[in-house]
Amino acid sequence: MMIPTPSFADAFETLCLQAGDKGRADVLFGPCLERARKQARPFIVGPKFPSVYLEFPLVGDPFMDVTTLYSVLEPGTRVESEAADGAQGMLDWFADACEGIENVCCGFEVDVKDEGMPRAAVHFQPRVHQELVEPFCTSIGEADRARLYLDLAKRMPEDWPLSFFGLFRGRPESPLRVCGYIGGDEVEACAKDPQRIAGVFEQVGFEAYDDTMVARIGALMAAAPTTVDFQFDVYDDGHLGDTFAIDVEFGIEQPEAVRASFADGPAARVLGMLEGWEAADDRWKLGGDAAFARSVDVALEDGGVGRFGFTLMPQWAKARWTAGVLQPGKLYHYASAGLL
């Protein structure tokens, strides 16, 4: 049966329902999945479906955060949510200044743990375009934060370049979360010699680590089939906080590869390692079951027939340490939709 072409917001809700089907909602997301359908829906804007990530813990009480990233925006785009208040300048600036620049995006991280949402954090990925950092920070009313990112970028080793950052608006004295991608050759080198990681920490001024933490980071890198990204917190005086995290991508490119990855492939190795360290329990296995890829016939506005696709794919696991202590791990799913 052919249906009208769904809106992107409706497609997002469909993907949320699929993620929580067959009892997964209670185990993985708790009450947050239902709230996300309503509270994160206004953030699904733009001329194309944004990159949407569903983030949830692998141990402890279930919850979910939603990140929406826009690679292209039209002038005048607005997010009709109180959680986006104060971000209009960012959206206008991005629509104008970043049109046609590849691999650059901005967006929001939406916390739906409670009925009353806090202000959404904002995200900017300039990659190699560091000249965009200062105008972005100015557009969101955080001009002084640009120097934190740019100063740390100068201290980072060549193989650990910074690529993006997040601002947690409304959190008193919150740090700037700075992040970058580590390529395969450097990941392999760190896996073979974890003390290479300690050397990076010393170079950039990160002190909150010990030998066990470094060894575990190296072990996760050894299990990583592809890119690893890293995260530091930078405070207003320029010092690094005591939190460090890595995201280990599973390298799953097609839905049919999910089952094998979660059975005995990269996802199983990484997530099983976190479970062995008590940063996860066995709920991670349901993360693979949530994968979804379907397409349906839809009626186009011009009277023709098209195919509309829905995809939900597990992407990476996060391991985070605070003061050298491993925290609960998290799993991220990538949601996408649109005409094929």
C-alpha positions, 0 to 999 in steps of 0.5 A: 500500500502506497502512503504519502511521503512522510515528513522528516519529523514523522520519519524520526518518530518511526525510527524511535518506535522501531528502536524500542520495539519488542521490549527494547524501550524499557531496557535500553531507553526507559521513559526517554524514548517516548519523550524523545518522540515529542521533545526531540521532534522539533529539532528534525529540521532542514532540507535534508534529514539531519544526522541523528544519533541516539545515545544510551547507557550500557549499564545502570538506569536506562535513558537516552540523549538525541543529537541532531547535526545539520550539514546544510540549512536554509536561511530562516530555519528555526527550531520550535523548542524552548530548549533551542532558545538563543540558538537562532544566530547559530542557525542563521550564521551556518546557513549563510557562512557554511553553504557548500563547505563539505564535512562541516556541520552544526547541531544540538544535543538534546537531553530528554531525561526529564519532562522539563528539558534543559537548554540543548547543548550545541555542536560544531564540526569545523574539521580543517576549517579553523577559521570558522571557529571564532565566528561560530562561537560568536554566533552562539554568544560564546565568543571567548570559547573559541580561544580554548579550542584553537589553543588546544589545537596548536598543542595537539600532535599531528596524528591527533588533530581536533575536529569538533567541539560541544558547548553545554549551554546553561550548565554553570562553569561547564567546560568546552568539550573538544574532540578529534579523530585518530586515523587507522595508522595512529590507532594501530601504533597506539594499540601496539604501544599504549605508552604512546597514548601517555605521551600524548597526554603529557604533551597536551597537559592531561594528568588524570590517568594511570597505567590501567587506564592507558592499557585499556585505551590501548586494548580498545584501540586494538579491537577497533576496526576503523576510526577512533575519536577522542574527547577532552574537557577544556575549562575557561582558564585553558586547563584540561579537566579530569575526563577523557573519552574515546568513541570506537566505531564498529565499521558497520556499513550495511544492515546485513553486517550488524548481526555478525558484528554483534555476534563475534565481530568488532561490536562484540569485541568492544562491547564485551570488553566493556562488559568485562570491565563492568562498564556495561552489562549484557543489554548491549546485545539488544543494541544489535537487535534494534538495527533496522532498514526498510523502504516503502513506496510513497506518493510524491507531490508531483503525482509520481511514486518514490521510495522512502527509506528508514535506517537505524544502525549501531555506530560506536561505543563510548568509553569514558574515564573521570579521574582515571576511573572508568565510567558506564559505557554508552552505545550510539545508533545512527538514524537516517531517512529520506527519499532514495 
